[in-house]
Amino acid sequence: MSFLLNEEQRQFSDSAQEFLKAKSPLSLQRQLRDTQSAIGFEPSMWQEVIDLGWTAAVFPESEGGLAVGYKGMGAVFEAIGRNVAALPLVSSIVLSGEIILHAGNSSQKKIWLPSLISGQQRLALAIDEQGRHDPSKIQTTAIKTAEGWVLNGEKWFVIDGLGASCFVVVAKVVAADHATSLGLFLVGKALTGVEIRPTRLADSRNYAQLNLSNVLVTEDMCLGVGSMAETALSQALDIARTCLAAEGLGLLKEAFDRTNAYLKERVQFDVPIGSFQALQHRMARLYTDLQMLESCVRSALSAIDSGHEDLPLLASLAKARTSDLCEKLMNEAIQLHGGIGVTDEFDLGLIVKRARVLQQSLGDGLFHRNRYACLKGF
């Protein structure tokens, strides 16, 4: 697998870095938090992102996309992490878009994919039902009726759920012989029985709790049931985990660079504290960890584009390392900054809060180490 970007992907990466640096400084994230923005991002900036083609980047040209690939999109997510930018790319494009692309029929793809790319519709995946991510513990039920499907259940921590026009709901389907499988259903926010509540986490982003009470979903809104739906869901989750790992890589690089700069500026005993050998050793270990993580992320992104069968392994490896390093490096950054590292006025605090939530999103280090071991047959 090649980790190198082609010319189009490099241009995509460069434009993302320039755009986010100009349009999404950390002060914007602080403003969104302090004003308690309901949707957690700036609508005008989201429209500019759409105009730049980010929402079309990973879809094939046959579906109206640009076919840039995930190595190019991974560079975008790394830039998002660098700027702690808030955008509904993972929820609407990566998670929901990939599920519709691989699980939807031709009619569903014709309706939904152009709407996602143009921004006319914004979707969110509703999967988790407890404090920790675990797709194997779905309790939301979908029962087949003459009119369609009746859904009942509760979903937690729906990423970018507030303001979404529709949800991709993962539900447990029980067959006549009592065998169970997963089903994927498009649930409009205006349907009877749908209740959406805001959920605030440490990073002040857009999360929602979704309650479904006897919600009737017509047959044309069912994306699939059984092995095909489960495969599409698993693939979308692995792609999204890799994108979050790329975002985490950007976050961690930003925290590392800020800490390194501070060690050169902070003077103690008439010398910069970065000259102390003990602190140099700590930074050297973190630098090595970052290089290893970058290799894991690049490998997983390349696996997505090449359709490599090891994507589940590589995605879990990248996400596990990202989650672990989000804790280790951020703790070190706070300690090395001293007292100011824990103050809200200091920008490092925003980076740390985002990292704390990201390390749990779509599975923490413990979840992915266990998954990696299971995939390896242990």
C-alpha positions in Angstrom: 0.0 0.0 0.0 1.2 3.5 -0.9 1.0 6.2 1.8 1.9 9.0 -0.7 -0.8 11.5 -1.9 -1.3 12.0 -5.6 -1.4 15.6 -7.0 -5.2 15.9 -6.6 -5.0 14.7 -3.0 -2.1 17.1 -2.2 -4.1 20.0 -3.5 -7.1 18.9 -1.4 -4.9 18.7 1.7 -3.3 22.1 1.1 -6.6 23.8 0.5 -8.1 22.3 3.6 -5.2 23.6 5.8 -5.4 27.1 4.3 -9.2 27.2 4.5 -9.5 26.0 8.1 -6.6 28.2 9.3 -8.4 31.2 7.9 -12.1 30.3 8.6 -12.0 28.2 11.7 -9.5 29.5 14.4 -9.8 28.2 17.9 -11.6 31.4 18.8 -14.5 30.3 16.7 -14.8 27.1 18.6 -14.7 29.0 21.9 -17.5 31.3 20.6 -19.7 28.3 19.5 -19.2 26.9 23.0 -19.8 30.1 24.9 -23.0 30.9 22.9 -24.2 27.3 23.3 -24.8 26.9 19.6 -27.5 24.3 19.2 -25.9 22.6 16.1 -22.4 23.1 17.3 -20.9 24.4 14.0 -21.1 27.5 11.8 -23.7 27.0 9.0 -22.0 29.5 6.6 -18.7 27.7 7.0 -20.4 24.3 6.4 -21.8 25.8 3.1 -18.3 26.9 2.1 -17.1 23.3 2.8 -19.8 22.0 0.5 -18.7 24.4 -2.2 -15.1 23.3 -1.8 -16.2 19.8 -2.6 -15.4 18.1 0.7 -18.8 16.5 0.9 -18.3 14.9 -2.6 -14.7 13.9 -2.2 -15.1 10.3 -1.2 -18.0 9.3 -3.4 -17.5 7.7 -6.8 -18.0 9.8 -9.9 -20.9 7.6 -10.9 -22.8 8.9 -7.8 -21.8 12.5 -8.4 -18.7 12.4 -6.3 -15.1 13.5 -7.0 -13.4 10.1 -6.2 -10.5 11.8 -4.4 -10.3 8.9 -1.9 -9.7 8.7 1.8 -6.0 9.5 1.8 -7.1 12.9 0.6 -10.0 13.1 3.0 -7.7 11.9 5.8 -5.6 15.0 5.3 -8.7 17.1 5.6 -9.6 15.4 9.0 -6.0 16.0 10.2 -6.4 19.7 9.4 -9.8 19.6 11.2 -8.0 18.2 14.2 -5.3 20.9 14.0 -7.9 23.6 14.2 -10.4 21.8 16.5 -12.9 22.6 13.8 -16.5 21.5 14.2 -18.1 20.1 11.0 -20.6 17.3 10.5 -18.4 15.4 8.0 -18.1 12.2 9.9 -21.8 11.9 10.8 -23.4 13.0 7.5 -20.8 12.0 4.8 -18.7 9.3 6.2 -21.0 7.3 8.4 -24.4 7.9 6.8 -23.1 8.4 3.3 -21.1 5.2 3.3 -24.0 3.2 4.6 -26.4 4.5 1.9 -23.7 3.9 -0.7 -23.2 0.3 0.2 -26.5 -0.8 1.7 -29.1 1.3 -0.2 -30.8 0.3 -3.4 -30.4 2.3 -6.6 -33.5 4.4 -5.9 -32.3 5.2 -2.3 -28.9 6.2 -3.6 -30.4 8.4 -6.3 -32.5 10.2 -3.8 -30.1 10.6 -0.8 -26.5 10.8 -2.1 -27.0 14.0 -4.2 -28.8 15.5 -1.2 -25.9 14.7 1.1 -23.4 16.0 -1.3 -25.3 19.3 -1.9 -26.0 19.8 1.8 -29.8 19.8 1.2 -30.0 16.9 3.7 -27.9 16.2 6.7 -28.0 12.7 8.2 -26.7 11.3 11.5 -26.1 7.6 12.5 -27.9 6.5 15.6 -26.2 3.4 16.9 -25.0 3.5 20.6 -27.3 2.7 23.4 -25.0 2.9 26.5 -22.1 4.8 27.9 -19.5 3.0 25.8 -19.6 2.2 22.1 -20.5 -1.5 21.4 -22.4 -2.3 18.2 -23.0 -5.9 19.5 -25.4 -4.6 22.2 -28.2 -3.2 20.1 -31.6 -3.3 21.9 -33.7 -1.0 19.7 -36.2 -3.2 17.9 -37.7 -3.2 14.5 -40.9 -5.2 13.9 -42.2 -5.9 10.5 -45.9 -5.0 9.9 -48.2 -4.7 6.9 -47.5 -0.9 6.8 -43.7 -1.2 7.1 -41.5 -1.3 10.2 -42.3 -0.2 13.8 -39.2 1.0 15.8 -38.8 1.2 19.5 -35.7 2.1 21.5 -33.3 4.8 22.7 -30.1 6.0 21.2 -27.4 7.9 23.0 -24.6 10.2 21.9 -25.8 10.6 18.3 -23.1 12.6 16.7 -24.4 15.9 15.1 -28.0 14.6 15.8 -29.3 18.1 16.5 -30.6 19.7 13.3 -30.2 16.5 11.3 -33.1 16.0 8.9 -33.0 12.2 9.1 -31.4 9.5 11.1 -29.8 6.2 10.0 -31.1 4.0 12.9 -29.5 0.6 13.7 -32.1 -1.8 15.1 -32.4 -5.4 16.0 -34.7 -7.4 13.8 -36.2 -10.7 15.1 -37.3 -13.2 12.4 -40.1 -15.7 12.6 -37.7 -18.4 13.8 -36.5 -16.0 16.5 -33.1 -15.5 14.8 -31.9 -11.9 15.2 -30.0 -9.7 12.8 -29.4 -6.0 12.4 -31.4 -3.6 10.2 -30.7 -0.1 8.9 -33.6 2.3 8.7 -34.0 6.0 7.6 -36.0 7.8 10.3 -37.2 11.3 9.6 -37.0 13.7 12.5 -40.7 14.7 12.0 -42.2 11.2 12.3 -44.6 10.6 15.0 -42.9 9.0 18.1 -39.5 10.6 17.4 -38.1 12.6 20.3 -34.7 14.4 20.1 -32.9 15.8 23.1 -29.6 17.7 23.2 -26.7 16.1 25.0 -23.7 18.2 26.1 -20.3 16.6 26.4 -16.9 18.1 27.5 -16.1 19.4 24.0 -19.5 21.2 23.6 -20.1 19.7 20.2 -23.4 18.6 18.8 -24.7 15.4 20.3 -28.3 14.1 20.7 -30.3 11.5 22.5 -32.9 9.9 20.2 -36.0 8.2 21.6 -38.2 6.1 19.3 -41.7 5.2 20.5 -43.7 3.1 18.0 -42.2 4.9 15.1 -43.6 3.7 11.8 -41.1 3.5 9.0 -42.2 2.7 5.5 -40.6 -0.1 3.5 -38.8 2.3 1.1 -37.0 3.8 4.1 -35.4 0.4 5.1 -31.8 0.3 3.8 -31.4 -3.4 4.5 -31.7 -6.2 6.9 -29.3 -9.0 7.6 -25.7 -9.7 6.4 -25.6 -7.1 3.7 -26.7 -4.3 6.1 -24.3 -5.6 8.8 -21.4 -5.6 6.4 -22.2 -2.0 5.2 -22.5 -0.8 8.8 -19.2 -2.5 9.8 -17.4 -1.0 6.8 -18.8 2.5 7.5 -17.8 2.3 11.1 -14.2 1.3 10.3 -13.9 4.1 7.8 -15.3 6.6 10.3 -12.9 5.3 13.0 -10.0 5.9 10.7 -11.2 9.4 9.9 -11.5 10.1 13.7 -8.0 8.7 14.1 -6.8 11.2 11.4 -8.5 14.0 13.3 -7.0 12.8 16.5 -3.6 12.8 14.9 -4.1 16.5 14.0 -5.2 17.3 17.5 -2.2 15.5 19.0 0.3 17.2 16.6 -1.2 20.6 17.5 -0.9 19.9 21.3 2.7 18.6 20.8 3.8 21.7 18.8 2.2 24.1 21.3 3.9 22.3 24.2 7.3 22.2 22.4 7.0 25.9 21.7 6.1 26.6 25.3 9.1 24.7 26.6 11.4 27.0 24.5 9.7 30.1 25.9 9.2 29.3 29.5 12.2 30.4 31.5 13.1 28.9 34.9 16.5 29.4 36.7 17.4 31.8 33.9 17.2 29.1 31.2 14.3 27.7 29.0 12.8 24.7 30.7 13.1 22.9 27.4 16.8 22.6 28.1 16.2 20.3 31.0 17.1 16.8 29.9 14.2 15.1 31.8 11.7 17.2 29.8 13.5 16.5 26.5 13.2 12.8 27.2 9.5 13.1 27.7 9.0 15.0 24.5 11.2 12.6 22.6 9.0 9.7 23.7 5.9 11.6 22.7 7.4 12.4 19.3 8.1 8.7 18.7 4.5 7.8 19.7 3.2 10.4 17.2 5.3 9.0 14.4 4.0 5.5 15.1 0.4 6.7 15.2 0.9 8.6 11.9 2.1 5.4 10.2 -1.0 3.5 11.6 -3.4 6.2 10.3 -1.8 6.4 6.9 -1.9 2.6 6.6 -5.6 2.5 7.5 -6.5 5.3 5.0 -4.6 3.5 2.2 -6.5 0.3 3.1 -9.8 2.1 2.6 -8.9 3.3 -0.9 -7.4 0.0 -2.0 -10.2 -2.1 -0.6 -7.8 -4.1 1.5 -9.2 -7.0 3.5 -7.2 -5.9 6.6 -9.1 -2.7 7.0 -10.9 -3.8 10.2 -7.6 -4.7 11.8 -5.9 -1.5 10.6 -8.8 0.7 11.6 -8.9 -0.7 15.2 -5.1 -0.4 15.4 -5.2 3.3 14.4 -8.2 4.1 16.7 -6.7 2.2 19.7 -3.4 4.1 19.3 -5.2 7.4 18.9 -7.4 6.9 21.9 -4.4 5.9 24.1 -2.2 8.7 22.9 -5.1 11.2 23.3 -4.9 10.4 27.0 -1.1 10.1 27.4 0.0 13.1 25.3 -2.7 15.4 26.5 -1.9 14.6 30.1 1.8 15.3 29.4 0.9 18.6 27.6 -1.1 19.8 30.7 1.7 18.8 33.1 4.5 20.4 31.0 2.5 23.7 30.8 2.1 23.8 34.5 -0.8 25.6 36.1 -1.9 27.4 32.9 -2.5 24.0 31.3 -5.7 23.5 33.2 -7.2 27.0 32.8 -10.1 27.5 30.4 -8.7 30.7 29.0 -5.7 28.8 27.6 -6.4 27.3 24.1 -4.8 24.0 25.1 -7.9 23.4 27.3 -10.1 23.3 24.1 -7.8 20.8 22.5 -7.8 18.6 25.6 -11.6 18.6 25.9 -12.0 17.6 22.2 -9.4 14.8 22.6 -11.1 13.4 25.7 -14.4 13.0 23.8 -12.7 11.8 20.6 -10.8 9.0 22.4 -14.2 7.5 23.4 -16.0 8.1 20.1 -16.8 4.9 18.1 -14.7 2.9 20.6 -12.0 3.6 23.1 -8.6 2.0 23.3 -9.9 -0.9 25.4 -12.7 -1.7 22.9 -10.3 -1.6 19.9 -7.5 -3.6 21.5 -10.1 -6.3 22.3 -11.5 -6.2 18.8 -8.0 -6.4 17.3 -7.2 -9.5 19.4 -10.5 -11.1 18.4 -9.9 -10.4 14.7 -6.5 -12.0 15.1 -8.1 -15.1 16.6 -7.0 -14.7 20.2 
